[in-house]
Amino acid sequence: MDLLAVALLGFFTAGYFALAGADLGLGLLLPFLGRDRADRDRIATALAPYFLGSEVWLVASAGVFIGCFPALEGELFTELLPVLVLLLAGWVVRDAGLWWRVHGGGAPDVLICAGSWALVAAWGWAVAELLDATGAVRVATIAGTVLLFAAHGLGYGALRLTGEPYRRARQLAGSRGGGQTFALTGTVLAALPLLAGAGLPLRENAAQGPVLGLLVPALTAFVPVLVAAQWWLWRALRDPSRRTPFFF
């Protein structure tokens, strides 16, 4: 049962990085791909329908970690407290920008971009901490993570944007095109948390007693529901004309 709990944690975390990397990557590049209000409207409309769905994967990851590995959760969260503060701040700022955008003006776009940068930098910092990277290696790990998210956002943009933002994303995504770029960067992003967390003593710190017996089957049953919902959302909004987020 403890091995299945580890597998669930890896699955939800990898899924979050691959999916949220798309909207966070676009958020990073918002001022570069969107030169005016109309362009930024196209970008926000492309990323907004997915950000809540991708955050479900993060909540599921946190639920597995806190519920199935409580001893390790307390120790790790204490060590990574500054990272978590930056992560939560970026999360709140980015989401506030998306929800506030209905009121118009430039401030929400600034919040979306700044929050995305804070979130991605926090994830890079977390990866560096888990890998025990120091000095220049730490800086390179954080910078590499930011670039990877940006490349993933470009690949997504070359698939789902329209107008001038699409042209710019397609040009920057390279000769492989949006689909191949998105698949490649998504695979690397999914592998990133697995690599970073490979050294954690998860099985040794798994919950005892009936906890795993209750949590793991419930979370396992949730997997096909989450995957099916994500697949439906991705397929349903392929057509740009159907992307009408309720808060725009």
N, C-alpha and C positions, 0 to 999 in steps of 0.2 A: 504493500500500500504506500510506503514511503517513496518508493521508486516512481510510482504513478503520480504522486504529489509533485515530485521534482519535474517530471515530464510536463505536467500541467502548467507549472510555473514557467518553464522554458517556452512552452507553446504560446501562452498568453503574452509573455514579454516580447518574444520575437514578432508576434502578430502586431502588437502595438507599435514597435519600431518601424516595421514595414509599412503600416497603414498611416500612422500619425506622421511619419516622415514626409509623406506627400503634402499634407496641409501645412506642416511646420516649414518645410522647404519652400513652399510658395510664399509663406509669410516672411521668411528671410529676404526673399527677392522682390517683395511687393514694390519698393520704390524703383527697382531696376526694370521690372517688366511692365509696371503700370506708370506711365509718364503723366497721365492726366486722370481726372475723376472717372471718365468713361472706361478707361483701361482698368483702373483699380476696381470698378464695379464688376467687370468681367472676371477678374481674378477672385474677388470675394465670393461671387456667385459660384465659381468652380470649386472652391474649397469649403464653403460653409456647410453644404449638406452632409459632409463626411466627418467634421471634427468631433461631433458628439458621439458618432458611432465608433470612431477610433479610440476615444477616451474610455469607452466601456471596456476595452481590452486592458487599459491601464488599471482601471478599478478592479477588474478580475485578477490581474497580476498581484495587486496589493492585497486583495482578499486571500489569495492562496498563500502568499508569503506570511502575512500576519496570522492567519488561522492555522496553517500547517507547520510553520517554523517559528513559533513565538519567542523562543530563547534567542535565536539568531537575529530575529527582527529587532529586538530591543538593543542588542549590541551593535548591529550594523547601522541602525537609524541614529544612534548616538554618535558614532564615528562620522557619519555623513551629514550631520546636522546642518552645517553651512550650505552644503549642496542642496539639501531639501528645502531650506529657506529660499534659495534662489529659484529652485524648481517651482515651488508653490507660488512665488511672486510672479514668475513668468507666466505660469498657467492662468492665474487670476487676471493679469493684465491683458494677455492675448485674448482670452475668452470675453473679457469685458469689452474689448475693442470690437469683437465680432457682434456681440449683442447690442452695443451702443450705436453701431453703424447706421441703424435705421433713422437716427436723428440727423444724419448728414454731417458735413464739415470734414476737416482734415484730421482732427484729433483721433477718431477711431482707427484710422489707417496707421497713425503713428503708434498707437497702442498695439495693434496687431503685429506690426513689424518688431517693435521693441520687445514685446512679450515672447515672440517666436525666437528672437536672438537669445533672450535670457533662458528660455526652456532648452534650446539646443545646446547652449554653452553649459548649462547645468548637467545635461546628459553626458556631454563630453568629459566634464569634470568627474562625474560619477564613474565613468568607464576608466578614467585615469587612476582614480582612487582604488578601484577594484583590482586593477592591474599592477598596483604599487608603483606606478610611474612617477618619477621625480625629475625636477629640473627641466631641461630642454625636452626630454621625452614626454613629460606631462603636458607642456605647451603644445608639442606636436600632436599629441593624442587629442587634445581639445580642438585644435585647429582642424585636424583631419576629420573629426566627427562633424564639425560645422560644415566643412566642404562636402562631406558625404550627404548630409541632409539637403544641402543646396542642390547637389546634382540630382537627388531623388525628386526634389520639387520641380526641377527643370524637366525631367522625364515625364512626370505627371502632367506638367503644363503643356508639354508637346502632344499629349494625348487628349486633354480635356479643355484647354483654353480655346478662346475664339479671338478673332480680330488681330490687332497688333500685338497683344501679349502672346498669342499663339505663335506668331511669326518670330518674335524675339526668342521665345523658349525653344522653338524648333531649331533656330539657328545656333543657339548656345548648346543644345543637347547633343550636337555632333552628327556625324554622317550615319551613325547607327539608327538614328530616329528615336522617337519618344518611347515606343514599345520596348525596344531592346535596352535602352538606357534605364527605363523604369524597372524592368525585370532584374537587370544586373545590380543596380543600386539597392533595390528592395531586398535582394538576396543577401547582399553584404550587410545591410542594416539589420536584417533579421538575425544574422549570425553574430553581430557585434555584442549584444547583451549575453548571448550564450558563451562566447569566448571570455568576456569579462567576468562572468559569474562561475566559470568552470572550477575555480579554486575554492569556492565557498563550501564549507562542510555541511551541506544541506541534509543529507541522509542521517548524519550523526546527530543533528539537532531537530529532527522531525518530532512533531507532537506525539505524545504517548496516549494510551488508552483508547476510548471510543471516538476521539476527536477526528482522526483521519478516517475512521470508518463511516462517519457521518458526512464530513466535508467533501472527501474525494469523490464518492459516487454522485453527490449533488452537482459538483462542479463538472464532472465528466459528462453528466446528462446535459449540462448547459452548453457544452462545446458545439454540438451540431446546430443548436438554435442560433448561437452567435455567428457561426460560419454561414449559415443559410441567410440570416438577416443581412450580413455584410455583403454577401454575393448578390442578393436581391437589390440592395441599395446601389451597388456598383453598376449592375446591369440596367437598372431602371433609369438612371440618370446619365446614360451615355449620350443621349440627345440633349444638346445645350438648351433647347427650347423648353425642356421639362424641368430645368433647374430654376425654381422660383422659391428660394428660401423665404420662410414666413416672416423673417425679421428684416427683409430688405423692402 
